[in-house]
Amino acid sequence: MSTPSQLLQDYLRFVSEGKAQQAFELFAEDGAIELPYLNSIGAPHRWAGKETLQAFFKGFPASFPNFHFKDIVIHIETDTQAFGEYHAEATRNGQPYQQHYMGRLVAENGKIKLLREALDMSQVINTAPKAK
């Protein structure tokens, strides 16, 4: 059974490799991803349950071409949780996207129950589609 740290690292690797289906399969039936600060700009910030997560992963690669994580450091791990920091690079709306994430993963029965990430909202705003 995978540890929380292994789950987080596997998730980051699968996303970086464009393996959305493998990333999706790491989640529990009632698993969720939360990026709570997206709520501050009126964007969706929680995806929960298999159907919602499947849709999230299907749409992700088109939104951020060449998305990949790097400089992954796991700071804390317990039997059920891991906390780490990692950077991401991609292209978004034709612009370079560089992001610093902090993520807390909660594991249950070898699956991801919750992945809650914090990110630099200025990078999100600066690469958002411009109004015409």
N, C-alpha and C positions, 0 to 999 in steps of 0.2 A: 504494500500500500504506500502511495506517495506521501511524503511529508509536506507540510505547508510550504516550506522553502522550495522543494522540488516542483510543486504545483505552480508556484509563482514563476519560477524560472522556465518551466515548460510552456506556460501560457505566453510569456514574453518571447520565447524562441519561436513558437508556432505563429504568433502574430507577425513577428519580424520576417519569417519565411513565407508569409502569405498563405499559411495553412489554416484558414478560417475554420474548416470543419474539425480539425484536430483541436484547435483552441476551444471550440464550442463543446466538444466531447469531454473536456475537463470539468465541466460544471455539473452540479447536482440537478436533479429534476426541478427543484425550487430555487436554484442558484440565481444570483443577481450580480450585475455590475452597476456601480454608482460612481458618478463624477459630480458630486453635489454642487460644485462651484458653477457648473454650466447653468444651473437654475438662475443665477444672478443675471444672465443675459436672456432669460426666457427660453432656453434650449432644453430639450429633453435631457434628463440627468439620471434616470434609473431605468434599467432594463432587467426585468425579472421573469423567470419561468422559461421553459424550453422554447416555446414558439417565439416569444419576444427576443430571446437571445439569438435564436437562429436567424431572425430577420436582421438583428444588429450586425452579426458577423457577415452576412451576405452583402450588406451595404457598405461595410467598412472599407474594403480595398479600393473601391472607386472614389471614395471621399479623400483619401490620403495616399496617392501613388508613392511607391517606394518607401512606405512607412517601415521603420525598423527601430528597435530598442538597442541601446548600448550602455556601457558603464553601469552595469547592474551591481548594486551592493545590497546585500541582505543584512540589515542591522539587528533584527530581533526575530527569534523563532521560539515558539512554544509548541506543545503537542497539537494545538488546534489553530495557531495563527502564525503569520509571518509578516514582517514589515520591511519594506525596502525602498530604495530610491533608484531611479533610472532615468536616462535621457532618451529622447526619441528624435528622429529626423525623418522628414518626408517633404513632399511638395503638396501644397494645398492651394487650390485656385491659382496655380501657376507661380506661386511664391514659396520660398523656402520656409519650412516650418520646423522650428527647433523648440523642444519642450522638455521641461524637467518635471518628472512625476514623483510622487510619493504614494506608495500603495500598501494597503493593509488587506491581507487575504485571510479569510476565515475558512477553514477546511472542516469537512464532516465526512467520515467514511471514505477518505481518499479522494474526495471531489471538492471542487470549489463551491462553497455555500455563498460567499460574498467576496467580491473584489471591489474595494472602495478606494478611489484614487483622487488625489489632489493634483492640480496642475496650475501653471501660470496662465491666468486668463488673458493677460495682455497679448500673448502669442495667439490665442484663439481669436481675439478681436482683430488683431492686425492682419490675419490671413482670412478673415471672413469675406464672403462674396460682397462686393461693393454694389450699393443700390444704383440703379441706372436712371 
